[in-house]
Amino acid sequence: MRWTWFIAPALLAVMIALNPPAGQTYLMGDFRAFYCAGSAIAHGANPYLEEPLRSCEATAGPPAEPAFLRPVALPAPLPPYALLLFVPFALLPFPLAALCYGALMIASMTLAVALLQRVTGASSAMLNLSLAAITATVTYYVGQPMPFVFAALGGAALLARRGHWIAASACVALASIEPHVALAAIVGMLAAVPRTRLPLLLCGAGLALASAGAVGLPAFIAYVRDVVPAHALANAYEWQFSLTSLLTSLGVSISAAVRWGEVEFAAMLVLGVVVANRLRALTGDAAVMVIVPPAFAVFGGVHVHFQQIAVAFPAILYVAVRDPRVRAPAIAGLALAMIPWNVMGSSVLAGFAPLLAGGLGGLTLGRRAGIVFAIGAAGVVCSVVVLAALGLGPAPVHFVPHVYPPDALAELSWGEFSRAALMRPSAMMQWLRLPTFAGLACGLVAIAAVAYGDALRRVRAPLAALPVGSAP
């Protein structure tokens, strides 16, 4: 099914057509922040401060950012070594830079699917269908760097399978463009494969040196000490899929929500490494140490968006392809988790959700499952319409920005905007988290079931043989 390679670019084209770049749009909105951070580094400025970020973002277009965002400095919270990727783009006019960056993202995602096809054993059609909606809407459209992470993790998994540990370590280090995603794979490799410890240590030292060279040692220290905690606080109010965001929307204090998010992230990371190591022992495939721990680490935590959740999909497909006993629940969970419901349920794109979910079900489980999945996806979309009609959607807000000094962290103005405009708890928004959480949980249970299913069956078998009322 070669046409499946064009689904994500086609969805991107539809989104651009619905939101023409000639007007105000969030097309390449996140890339705008990375572009301006790269420009700050190129000019010897600090890329994490209110200025020059805010002024650059307000004047970089076209496409022009929405007027309500112009008083806000959208932060670029990636580590300094990751921001170096954007320095060459910052030397170009923004429209040309956005076009080149978009083409690079599409090429990187194409490479990632080709690599993950070999890692997981899933067909390119299965991978393209499951990744298309998130890739097009919250990755390509806004300019998130997740395609590079997917490609790096796919390469690392394939190299790990072949025992090329130095090259695999270098690929995982490249994936740390998104540190909290790559960290789980790094911990998995460190825990299970002693031969990766020195290469990963050297890669980490190299990235630290690159960071110090990019922004200077004081700014690099300030990034770790000040920017990372400030970003966690600023985004705790943003509508996303972290435990921290969920707790703050339910009224939990921000400090407690962040602590619980950190604890839960650590617990899920450890669980992911344990499950991956069990799978490695069963299959003899070291690739699972790269793809499975991140799948568990993106369930909850402190800061998780749709584009990070998608990193779990290859691991879910890995077990679905190999074990027919978990295929149905794994694919059902994937069909729920693969749709960015808040984006595709509230626009003309809503019609694509049943097509994608039904297509995945039909391709993997048969026509009947495809029809059921399509009806289920249509039901979720219709629920958005019903909740909106009942007045249970987010209330409109009028954001009045404050002026922050040029040397303030960009997270201060962004945090104010996040609290005022993005944290709008409502029945609709809380409901829209449920399909994603449920789908991801179902996929993770399927992975764990493959890892420990035989052991559990061995435990249950003697118990089932005992007479009723007997003690084991």
PENOR-V166664 format. One record per residue. OMEGA is omega in whole degrees, -180 to 180 (NA if undefined). BURIAL is b if it has 16 or more other C-alpha atoms within 10 Angstrom, else e. Layout:
[[OMEGA & BURIAL] [OMEGA & BURIAL]]
This chain:
[[-176 & e] [-178 & e] [-179 & e] [177 & b] [-174 & b] [-176 & e] [-177 & b] [176 & b] [179 & b] [176 & e] [177 & b] [179 & b] [178 & e] [180 & e] [179 & b] [179 & e] [179 & e] [-179 & e] [-173 & e] [-178 & e] [179 & b] [178 & e] [177 & e] [-176 & e] [175 & b] [174 & b] [-177 & b] [-178 & b] [178 & b] [176 & b] [178 & b] [179 & b] [179 & b] [177 & b] [-179 & b] [175 & b] [176 & b] [177 & b] [178 & b] [179 & b] [-179 & b] [-179 & b] [176 & e] [-180 & e] [179 & b] [-175 & b] [-175 & b] [-176 & b] [179 & b] [174 & b] [17 & b] [-175 & b] [-173 & b] [-178 & b] [179 & b] [-178 & b] [-178 & b] [-174 & b] [-172 & e] [-172 & b] [8 & b] [-1 & b] [-177 & b] [177 & b] [180 & b] [-175 & e] [-177 & e] [179 & e] [-174 & b] [176 & b] [-174 & b] [173 & b] [176 & b] [-174 & b] [174 & b] [-166 & b] [179 & b] [178 & b] [-178 & b] [-179 & b] [178 & b] [-180 & b] [176 & b] [178 & b] [-173 & e] [179 & b] [179 & b] [178 & e] [-178 & b] [177 & b] [179 & e] [170 & e] [-173 & e] [-180 & b] [179 & e] [178 & e] [180 & b] [179 & b] [179 & e] [180 & e] [178 & b] [178 & b] [179 & e] [178 & e] [-179 & b] [178 & b] [-180 & e] [180 & b] [175 & b] [176 & b] [-179 & b] [-180 & b] [178 & b] [179 & b] [-178 & b] [175 & b] [180 & b] [-179 & e] [-172 & b] [-172 & b] [176 & e] [178 & b] [177 & b] [178 & b] [179 & b] [-180 & b] [-179 & b] [179 & b] [-176 & b] [-176 & b] [-168 & b] [-172 & b] [-180 & b] [-178 & b] [-176 & b] [-168 & b] [-173 & b] [174 & b] [179 & b] [-171 & b] [-177 & b] [175 & b] [177 & b] [-175 & b] [-177 & b] [177 & b] [179 & b] [178 & b] [178 & b] [-179 & b] [-180 & b] [179 & b] [177 & b] [177 & b] [180 & b] [-180 & b] [180 & b] [179 & b] [178 & b] [178 & b] [-177 & b] [178 & e] [177 & e] [-166 & e] [179 & b] [179 & b] [178 & b] [179 & b] [179 & b] [180 & b] [178 & b] [177 & b] [177 & b] [179 & b] [-179 & b] [163 & b] [172 & b] [-169 & b] [-175 & b] [174 & b] [-178 & b] [-177 & b] [-179 & b] [178 & b] [179 & b] [179 & b] [179 & b] [180 & b] [179 & b] [-176 & b] [-171 & e] [-173 & b] [-178 & e] [-178 & e] [179 & e] [-171 & b] [178 & b] [178 & e] [179 & b] [176 & b] [180 & e] [177 & e] [178 & b] [178 & b] [179 & e] [178 & e] [177 & b] [178 & b] [178 & b] [179 & b] [179 & b] [179 & b] [-177 & e] [-173 & b] [-176 & b] [-177 & b] [180 & e] [-179 & e] [178 & b] [177 & b] [180 & e] [178 & e] [-179 & b] [-173 & e] [-170 & e] [-172 & e] [-177 & b] [176 & b] [-180 & e] [179 & b] [177 & b] [180 & b] [-177 & b] [-175 & b] [178 & b] [-178 & b] [-177 & b] [179 & b] [-179 & b] [-172 & b] [175 & b] [174 & b] [179 & b] [180 & b] [179 & b] [-178 & b] [180 & b] [179 & b] [177 & b] [175 & e] [178 & e] [180 & e] [-174 & e] [-179 & b] [178 & e] [-179 & e] [178 & b] [180 & b] [179 & e] [177 & b] [179 & b] [180 & b] [-179 & e] [177 & b] [180 & b] [-179 & e] [-180 & e] [177 & b] [179 & b] [179 & b] [179 & b] [179 & b] [180 & b] [180 & b] [180 & b] [-180 & b] [176 & b] [178 & b] [178 & b] [179 & b] [-178 & e] [-172 & e] [-174 & e] [-176 & e] [-179 & b] [-180 & b] [-178 & b] [179 & b] [179 & b] [-172 & b] [-175 & b] [-179 & b] [177 & b] [179 & b] [179 & b] [-175 & b] [-179 & b] [175 & b] [-179 & b] [-179 & b] [-174 & b] [-173 & b] [-177 & b] [175 & b] [180 & b] [-175 & b] [175 & b] [179 & b] [-178 & b] [180 & b] [178 & b] [-172 & b] [179 & b] [180 & b] [178 & b] [178 & b] [180 & b] [-178 & b] [180 & b] [180 & b] [-172 & b] [-174 & e] [-179 & e] [-177 & e] [-180 & e] [-173 & b] [-176 & b] [179 & b] [180 & b] [-179 & b] [177 & b] [177 & b] [179 & b] [180 & b] [177 & b] [-173 & b] [-170 & b] [-178 & b] [172 & b] [-168 & b] [-178 & b] [178 & b] [-173 & e] [179 & b] [-174 & b] [-180 & e] [177 & e] [180 & e] [-178 & b] [-179 & b] [-179 & e] [-177 & b] [178 & b] [180 & b] [-178 & b] [180 & b] [178 & b] [178 & b] [178 & b] [179 & b] [180 & b] [-179 & b] [-172 & e] [-173 & b] [179 & e] [-173 & e] [-178 & e] [178 & e] [179 & b] [179 & b] [179 & b] [-180 & b] [-180 & b] [178 & b] [178 & b] [178 & b] [177 & b] [177 & b] [178 & e] [179 & b] [179 & b] [179 & e] [178 & b] [180 & b] [-179 & e] [-179 & e] [177 & b] [180 & e] [180 & e] [180 & e] [-178 & e] [175 & e] [-180 & b] [-179 & b] [176 & e] [-180 & e] [174 & e] [-175 & e] [176 & e] [-175 & e] [171 & b] [178 & e] [179 & e] [180 & b] [-177 & e] [-177 & e] [175 & e] [175 & e] [179 & b] [-179 & b] [-179 & b] [180 & b] [178 & b] [179 & b] [177 & b] [178 & b] [-179 & b] [-179 & b] [-174 & b] [-169 & b] [-175 & b] [178 & b] [180 & b] [-177 & b] [178 & b] [179 & b] [-179 & e] [-176 & b] [177 & b] [179 & b] [-177 & b] [174 & b] [-169 & b] [179 & e] [-179 & b] [178 & b] [-178 & b] [180 & b] [179 & b] [178 & b] [179 & b] [178 & b] [179 & b] [176 & b] [178 & b] [178 & b] [180 & b] [-180 & b] [177 & b] [-178 & b] [-172 & b] [-176 & e] [-180 & e] [180 & e] [180 & e] [178 & e] [178 & e] [178 & e] [-177 & e] [-175 & e] [178 & e] [179 & e] [-179 & e] [-178 & e] [-178 & e] [176 & e] [178 & e] [179 & e] [179 & e] [176 & e] [179 & e] [NA & e]]
